[in-house]
Amino acid sequence: MKRPPLGTANNRIPNNNDEKTVIPEEKVNMLMLRLKLFTYVNLGFKRPTRAGWMLFVVAVLFYQLLFSPSTALATRFDGQLEAILKRELPADFSVTLQVVESDTDRVLMEKNPDMPLVPASTMKIATSATALSVLKPDYVFVTEVTVDNARGGSVGNLYVRGFGDPYLVSEELYVLARELRERGLKEVRGNIAVDDSFFEPAPPLDENEKIGIRAYHAPYSALSLNFNSVKVIVRPGVRAGEPAEVALDPISEYAEVKSAVKTVKGNKPAQIEIFRNGGQKYRETIRVEGTIGEDAPIKNRYVNVSSPSLYAGEALREFLLREGIRVQGKIVQGRAPTNAVPYWEHTNSRPLSAIVYGLNKFSNNFMAEQINLTLGAQVNGVPGTREKGLAVIRDHLLSCGIPESSFTLSEASGLSRNNRISAAALVKVLQTAARDFTYNAEFMASFGVAGVDGTLKEKFTDAKLKRRLRAKTGNLRGVNALAGYAVSPDGKPLTFAIIVNGNSKVQHFIDYGERIMRAILDTPFPSHAHVTR
């Protein structure tokens, strides 16, 4: 091992008060001279005695301790961290925190680094890292079409099987309909059967509130569309007193809308309530009530659907009709028979790397859960389940060197309060990803950039900190977290994780992660000499 220059920061020893103590250069020189003389006398001119050997071993161990960059002799800044936490956090809050040098793994600051806390959406760091590591960035999601009783451009039944595509949106479904027309399809004499058997999903887990019709509570499915939500569009009438115009997007026979929204004077924004019920002619009825000002802007709201695969099937039928393809039968759920003939395979235009980009930049819960179910199916067998996917994430965390006592996995998006992970565990996931050439670029690019985009667009916007962090946020009531990569004032790359848990689920939102990280990035971290092993 090449010895670092004497008198550099690697010769500093922290005392009990975390203050910096420097070994004078002349003392280190004298120590080295005595070690050399001792070795020369005991091993050169004389047969070494037993006591001499023991003294030699002690001297070598002391030398290794003194100059190893991975020992506790490296300077720590926990005193500064304690001051930051005392200033920024209420005394009864819990925190797990760690900041390391990205290049060396040297811990600069930490507080309860191995204590698992509720991570909120920083859980997506583990989910996305596992997906990119196991499935690889170029993995693509497909939607398979098979048919029976085909005669030229006419087929009997058309079977559509989903494989978990989390980004099958209306535009992609339109492309599929166009592809089928170009393939020569002119008529479906029977039914369109939708097959979602690749997954066996459980409902969303959310202890924060009752599962409802909001988009973030959308159910999961191997055959999904538009994140399993439908857009409700409310436009004001021409003048006050007239009914408002309410429509759904995409248009299909899956759902009908019933409106009791009135146009009122002025530009008051829409105040609406939305209810979803089972339908008769349609599968679901969406009822909208409220008011909107005659000069108010259009209001868009998203409502989840209860039968994702049927929703996708009805939308596909609409697109086929627009392409001039006749469909005589109905949309039904069912699997393709063994004698069904492969007809077409639609590949989503976005590979996994692009999907993870949207997942982390905008903290999309639906994408995280779909990816988890895909991991379960691909690694542990069909059907994909939450438990099978979490087993894959668990194995990845263990492969990063994380002890199982540092985490508890409940679901993959961070919505559940039963998830637990420590700051040190997240840092190890981040460090492992950064050093894996097969996916590090795609992984790091998926994080929000401070003051620029994603969930960090409105944070760290000042010139001093803008673009100095790439990180994932996490927020639930009483939970605030931030983890990712940063650059110190002197250009040192850092990897960090901060998770704060309040003692009450109804705490008013305060961005403790941003406050703490701002203070940390104001802390000077003196550069240490590079050590070559």
C-alpha positions in Angstrom: 0.0 0.0 0.0 1.4 3.4 -1.0 1.7 5.6 2.1 0.0 9.0 1.8 1.9 12.2 2.2 2.7 12.9 5.8 0.8 15.7 7.6 -2.3 15.2 5.4 -5.9 14.7 6.6 -5.4 10.9 6.7 -3.2 11.6 9.8 -6.0 13.2 11.7 -7.5 11.3 14.6 -10.9 12.3 16.0 -11.1 12.5 19.8 -14.2 11.9 21.9 -15.4 15.4 21.1 -15.1 14.9 17.3 -12.5 17.6 17.1 -9.6 17.2 14.7 -6.2 16.2 16.2 -3.3 16.1 13.8 -0.2 14.0 14.3 2.8 16.2 13.7 4.9 15.3 10.8 8.2 15.1 12.8 6.6 12.5 15.2 5.4 10.4 12.3 8.9 10.5 10.8 10.4 9.5 14.1 8.0 6.6 14.4 8.9 5.4 10.9 12.6 5.6 11.7 12.2 3.5 14.8 10.2 1.0 13.0 12.8 0.6 10.3 15.7 0.4 12.9 13.8 -2.2 14.9 13.2 -4.3 11.8 16.9 -4.0 10.7 18.2 -5.0 14.1 15.8 -7.8 14.9 15.5 -9.3 11.5 18.8 -8.3 9.9 21.7 -9.0 12.3 20.1 -11.1 15.0 17.8 -14.0 15.3 14.5 -12.4 16.4 13.4 -13.2 19.9 9.8 -14.1 20.7 9.4 -10.7 22.4 10.9 -9.1 19.3 8.5 -10.8 17.0 5.6 -9.6 19.2 6.8 -6.1 19.2 7.2 -6.2 15.4 3.6 -7.4 14.9 2.3 -4.7 17.2 4.3 -2.1 15.3 3.0 -3.3 11.9 -0.6 -3.3 13.1 -0.2 0.2 14.4 1.2 1.3 11.1 -1.8 -0.3 9.2 -4.2 1.4 11.6 -2.6 4.7 11.2 -2.5 4.8 7.4 -5.5 2.8 6.3 -8.2 5.1 4.7 -11.0 2.7 5.8 -10.4 2.9 9.6 -12.0 5.0 12.2 -8.9 7.3 12.1 -10.4 9.2 9.2 -11.9 12.5 10.2 -15.6 12.5 11.1 -18.0 15.4 11.2 -20.7 14.0 13.6 -20.3 17.0 15.9 -21.4 19.3 13.1 -24.2 16.9 12.3 -25.5 16.9 15.9 -25.6 20.7 15.7 -27.6 20.6 12.5 -30.1 18.1 13.7 -30.6 20.0 17.0 -31.3 23.1 15.0 -33.5 21.6 12.3 -35.5 18.8 14.0 -37.9 18.6 16.9 -36.4 16.7 19.8 -39.1 13.9 19.7 -38.5 13.1 16.0 -36.6 10.0 14.9 -33.9 10.2 12.2 -31.7 7.7 10.4 -29.0 9.5 8.4 -25.7 8.7 6.6 -23.4 10.7 4.3 -20.4 9.0 2.7 -17.7 9.8 0.2 -18.9 8.2 -3.0 -15.4 7.3 -4.2 -14.1 5.7 -1.0 -17.1 4.7 1.2 -15.7 6.8 4.0 -18.4 7.8 6.4 -18.5 11.6 6.9 -21.6 11.9 9.0 -24.1 9.5 10.4 -26.9 9.4 13.0 -28.6 6.1 13.8 -27.5 4.8 10.4 -28.8 1.2 11.0 -32.1 2.1 12.5 -35.0 1.2 10.1 -37.6 3.8 9.7 -40.6 4.4 7.4 -39.0 5.5 4.1 -42.1 6.7 2.1 -41.2 6.9 -1.6 -37.5 6.5 -1.1 -38.5 2.8 -1.1 -38.6 3.3 -4.9 -34.7 3.4 -4.8 -34.6 -0.2 -3.8 -37.4 -1.2 -6.3 -35.8 0.6 -9.3 -32.3 -0.5 -8.5 -33.4 -4.1 -8.3 -35.4 -3.9 -11.6 -32.5 -2.4 -13.5 -30.0 -4.9 -12.0 -32.2 -8.0 -12.6 -34.2 -7.2 -15.7 -31.6 -4.8 -17.2 -32.2 -1.3 -18.7 -33.1 -2.6 -22.2 -35.9 -4.9 -20.9 -39.1 -4.2 -22.8 -42.8 -4.9 -22.0 -44.9 -6.7 -24.6 -48.6 -7.2 -25.2 -49.4 -10.4 -27.1 -52.2 -10.9 -29.6 -53.3 -14.4 -30.6 -56.4 -15.5 -32.7 -58.4 -18.6 -33.6 -60.3 -19.6 -36.7 -58.5 -17.2 -38.9 -59.6 -16.9 -42.6 -57.6 -14.2 -44.4 -58.3 -10.9 -42.8 -61.1 -12.3 -40.7 -60.5 -14.0 -37.3 -62.8 -15.8 -34.9 -61.8 -14.6 -31.4 -59.0 -12.2 -30.7 -57.1 -12.7 -27.5 -55.0 -9.9 -25.9 -52.6 -11.0 -23.2 -50.8 -8.4 -21.0 -47.4 -8.9 -19.5 -47.5 -6.0 -17.0 -46.7 -3.0 -19.2 -46.9 -0.1 -16.8 -46.9 2.4 -19.6 -49.5 1.0 -21.9 -51.3 4.4 -22.6 -53.9 5.4 -25.2 -51.2 6.3 -27.7 -49.6 2.9 -27.4 -53.0 1.1 -27.7 -53.7 3.2 -30.8 -50.4 2.0 -32.3 -51.4 -1.6 -31.5 -54.7 -1.1 -33.4 -52.8 0.4 -36.4 -50.3 -2.5 -36.3 -53.2 -5.0 -36.5 -54.8 -3.2 -39.4 -51.4 -3.2 -41.2 -51.0 -6.9 -40.4 -54.2 -7.4 -42.5 -56.9 -7.7 -39.8 -60.3 -6.6 -41.2 -62.8 -8.3 -39.0 -63.2 -10.0 -35.6 -66.2 -12.3 -35.9 -66.2 -13.4 -32.2 -65.1 -11.7 -29.0 -62.1 -9.8 -27.8 -60.9 -11.8 -24.8 -58.5 -10.0 -22.4 -56.0 -12.1 -20.5 -54.4 -10.6 -17.3 -53.3 -14.0 -15.8 -49.6 -13.0 -15.8 -50.2 -11.3 -12.5 -52.2 -12.1 -9.4 -52.2 -8.7 -7.8 -53.2 -7.6 -4.4 -55.0 -4.3 -3.8 -52.9 -1.2 -3.0 -51.6 -1.0 0.6 -52.3 2.4 2.2 -52.6 2.7 5.9 -52.8 6.5 5.5 -56.4 6.6 4.2 -59.2 4.4 2.9 -58.7 3.0 -0.6 -60.9 5.1 -2.9 -61.3 6.2 -6.5 -58.3 8.5 -6.7 -55.7 7.7 -9.3 -53.0 6.8 -6.8 -55.2 4.0 -5.5 -55.6 2.4 -9.0 -55.6 -1.4 -9.0 -52.7 -3.3 -10.6 -53.1 -5.6 -13.6 -51.0 -7.5 -16.1 -53.2 -5.8 -18.8 -53.5 -2.1 -17.9 -54.3 1.2 -19.6 -53.5 4.8 -18.7 -52.3 3.7 -15.2 -55.7 2.2 -14.8 -57.4 5.6 -14.6 -59.8 7.5 -16.7 -59.7 11.3 -17.2 -62.7 13.3 -16.2 -62.8 16.7 -18.2 -65.1 19.5 -16.9 -65.6 22.6 -19.2 -67.9 25.5 -18.3 -71.1 26.1 -20.3 -71.4 29.1 -22.6 -73.1 31.2 -19.8 -74.0 31.1 -16.2 -77.0 28.8 -15.4 -76.2 26.3 -18.2 -75.0 22.8 -17.5 -71.2 22.3 -17.7 -69.8 20.0 -20.3 -68.3 16.8 -18.7 -66.6 14.1 -20.8 -64.3 11.1 -20.3 -61.0 10.3 -22.0 -60.5 7.9 -23.5 -63.9 7.4 -25.1 -65.2 3.9 -24.9 -68.1 1.8 -23.8 -66.4 0.9 -20.5 -67.9 3.9 -18.6 -70.6 6.5 -18.9 -70.6 9.9 -17.3 -73.6 11.5 -15.6 -73.2 15.2 -14.8 -74.8 17.6 -12.3 -72.2 20.3 -12.7 -73.6 23.8 -13.1 -72.0 26.9 -14.7 -71.9 29.9 -12.4 -70.9 33.5 -12.9 -67.3 34.6 -12.7 -64.0 32.7 -13.0 -64.2 30.6 -9.9 -62.4 27.3 -10.5 -64.3 24.1 -10.6 -65.5 22.7 -7.3 -66.5 19.1 -8.0 -67.1 15.8 -6.4 -66.8 12.5 -8.3 -68.6 9.2 -7.5 -68.1 5.9 -9.2 -70.8 3.1 -9.3 -71.5 0.0 -11.3 -73.4 0.6 -14.5 -76.0 -1.2 -16.5 -75.4 -0.6 -20.2 -71.8 0.4 -19.3 -69.6 -1.4 -16.9 -69.2 1.7 -14.7 -71.0 5.0 -14.2 -69.1 8.1 -13.1 -71.2 10.8 -11.6 -69.9 14.3 -11.3 -71.5 17.1 -9.2 -70.5 20.7 -8.4 -70.0 24.1 -10.0 -67.6 25.8 -12.4 -67.2 29.5 -13.2 -68.2 30.6 -16.8 -64.7 32.0 -17.2 -62.8 29.3 -15.3 -60.2 27.1 -16.9 -61.0 23.5 -17.8 -60.7 21.1 -14.9 -59.2 17.6 -15.3 -59.4 14.9 -12.7 -58.4 11.3 -12.8 -60.5 8.4 -11.4 -59.3 4.8 -11.2 -61.2 2.0 -12.8 -62.3 -1.2 -11.1 -61.7 -3.7 -14.0 -58.4 -2.7 -15.7 -58.3 -5.5 -18.3 -61.9 -4.8 -19.5 -61.1 -1.1 -19.6 -58.2 -1.8 -21.9 -60.3 -4.2 -24.0 -63.1 -1.6 -24.5 -60.6 1.1 -25.5 -58.9 -1.3 -27.9 -62.2 -2.1 -29.5 -62.9 1.6 -30.0 -59.5 2.1 -31.7 -60.1 -1.0 -33.9 -63.4 0.5 -35.1 -61.7 3.8 -35.9 -59.2 1.8 -38.1 -62.1 0.3 -40.0 -61.9 -3.1 -38.4 -65.3 -4.7 -37.6 -65.8 -6.3 -34.2 -69.0 -8.4 -33.9 -68.6 -9.8 -30.4 -68.1 -8.4 -26.9 -65.2 -7.7 -24.6 -64.8 -10.6 -22.2 -62.1 -11.9 -19.8 -60.5 -15.2 -20.7 -57.3 -17.0 -21.7 -56.4 -18.0 -25.1 -56.8 -21.7 -25.9 -53.8 -23.8 -26.6 -54.6 -23.9 -30.3 -54.7 -20.1 -30.6 -52.3 -18.8 -33.3 -49.8 -16.0 -32.5 -50.9 -13.0 -34.5 -49.0 -10.0 -33.3 -46.7 -8.8 -30.5 -46.7 -5.2 -29.5 -43.5 -3.9 -27.9 -43.8 -0.7 -25.9 -41.7 2.1 -27.3 -40.2 2.7 -23.9 -37.6 0.3 -22.4 -37.4 -0.3 -18.7 -34.8 2.5 -18.4 -37.3 5.1 -19.6 -40.0 3.7 -17.4 -37.7 3.9 -14.3 -37.0 7.5 -15.4 -40.7 8.4 -15.0 -41.0 6.2 -11.9 -38.3 8.1 -9.9 -38.6 11.6 -11.4 -42.3 11.8 -10.6 -42.6 9.1 -7.9 -45.2 7.0 -9.7 -46.6 4.4 -7.3 -48.4 2.5 -10.0 -45.2 1.9 -12.0 -43.4 0.7 -8.9 -46.0 -1.9 -8.2 -46.2 -3.1 -11.8 -42.5 -3.5 -11.9 -42.5 -5.4 -8.6 -45.1 -7.8 -10.0 -43.1 -8.2 -13.2 -40.0 -9.1 -11.1 -42.0 -11.7 -9.2 -43.3 -13.3 -12.4 -40.0 -13.2 -14.3 -37.8 -14.5 -11.5 -40.1 -16.6 -9.3 -42.7 -17.8 -11.8 -46.1 -16.9 -13.1 -48.4 -15.5 -11.8 -46.5 -12.5 -10.4 -47.5 -11.5 -6.9 -46.4 -8.8 -4.5 -44.7 -11.4 -2.3 -42.7 -12.9 -5.2 -41.5 -9.5 -6.3 -40.5 -8.4 -2.8 -38.5 -11.6 -2.5 -36.5 -10.4 -5.5 -35.9 -7.0 -3.9 -34.9 -8.6 -0.7 -32.3 -10.8 -2.5 -30.9 -7.7 -4.2 -30.6 -5.8 -0.8 -28.8 -8.8 0.7 -26.5 -8.9 -2.3 -25.5 -5.3 -1.6 -24.3 -6.4 1.8 -27.3 -5.1 3.8 -28.2 -7.1 6.9 -31.8 -8.3 7.0 -32.3 -6.5 10.3 -32.0 -3.2 8.4 -35.2 -3.5 6.4 -38.8 -4.7 6.3 -40.6 -4.9 2.9 -44.4 -4.5 2.8 -44.8 -3.2 -0.8 -42.7 -1.7 -3.5 -43.8 2.0 -3.9 -43.4 3.3 -0.4 -47.1 4.0 0.1 -47.3 1.6 3.1 -46.2 2.6 6.6 -45.2 -1.0 7.2 -42.1 -0.6 5.0 -38.9 0.0 7.0 -35.3 0.7 5.9 -32.2 2.3 7.3 -30.2 5.1 5.9 -27.1 2.9 5.7 -29.1 0.4 3.7 -30.2 3.0 1.2 -26.6 4.3 0.9 -25.4 0.8 0.1 -28.1 0.4 -2.6 -27.0 3.7 -4.1 -23.3 2.9 -3.9 -23.8 -0.5 -5.4 -25.8 1.0 -8.3 -23.3 3.7 -8.9 -20.5 1.1 -9.3 -22.4 -1.2 -11.6 -21.6 -0.1 -15.2 -24.5 -2.2 -16.6 -27.1 0.2 -15.2 -25.6 3.1 -13.2 -26.1 5.7 -15.9 -29.8 4.9 -16.3 -30.3 4.7 -12.6 -28.7 8.0 -11.7 -30.4 9.8 -14.6 -33.8 8.8 -13.2 -33.5 10.9 -10.0 -34.8 14.4 -9.8 -32.2 17.1 -10.4 -32.0 19.9 -7.8 -33.9 22.9 -8.9 -34.5 21.5 -12.4 -37.0 18.6 -12.7 -39.0 15.9 -11.1 -39.8 16.1 -7.5 -36.8 18.3 -6.9 -37.9 21.0 -9.4 -39.1 23.4 -6.7 -36.3 22.5 -4.2 -32.7 23.7 -4.0 -33.5 26.3 -6.6 -30.9 28.8 -5.5 -27.7 29.1 -7.6 -25.6 27.8 -4.8 -27.3 24.4 -4.8 -29.0 24.1 -8.1 -27.9 20.9 -10.0 -25.7 19.8 -7.0 -28.1 17.0 -6.1 -29.7 14.0 -7.8 -32.1 12.5 -5.4 -35.4 10.7 -4.6 -37.9 12.3 -2.2 -40.3 10.6 0.1 -43.3 12.0 1.9 -46.2 10.7 4.0 -47.9 12.3 6.9 -45.2 12.5 9.6 -42.6 11.1 7.2 -40.0 13.0 5.2 -37.1 11.5 3.4 -34.4 12.4 0.8 -31.7 10.1 -0.6 -29.3 10.1 -3.6 -26.1 11.8 -4.7 -24.7 15.2 -4.2 -21.5 17.3 -4.6 -19.8 19.0 -1.7 -18.7 22.7 -1.9 -15.2 21.5 -2.9 -16.4 19.1 -5.6 -16.3 15.9 -3.5 -19.0 13.4 -4.7 -21.3 12.3 -1.8 -23.9 9.6 -1.4 -26.5 10.2 1.3 -29.8 9.1 2.8 -32.0 11.0 5.3 -35.2 9.6 6.7 -37.2 11.5 9.3 -40.2 10.1 11.1 -42.4 12.2 13.4 -44.2 10.8 16.3 -47.6 11.9 14.9 -49.2 11.0 11.6 -50.8 14.4 11.4 -47.7 16.5 11.5 -47.9 19.5 9.2 -45.6 19.0 6.2 -42.1 20.4 6.7 -39.3 19.4 4.3 -36.8 18.3 6.9 -34.8 16.4 4.3 -34.1 19.6 2.3 -33.4 21.6 5.4 -30.9 19.1 6.7 -29.2 18.5 3.4 -28.8 22.2 2.8 -27.0 22.5 6.1 -24.8 19.4 5.3 -23.8 20.9 2.0 -22.7 24.0 3.8 -20.3 21.9 5.8 -16.7 21.9 4.4 -15.3 18.4 4.0 -11.5 18.8 3.7 -10.1 16.6 0.9 -8.1 13.6 1.9 -5.1 12.2 0.1 -5.8 9.4 -2.4 -4.4 6.1 -1.2 -3.4 3.4 -3.7 -3.6 -0.1 -2.5 
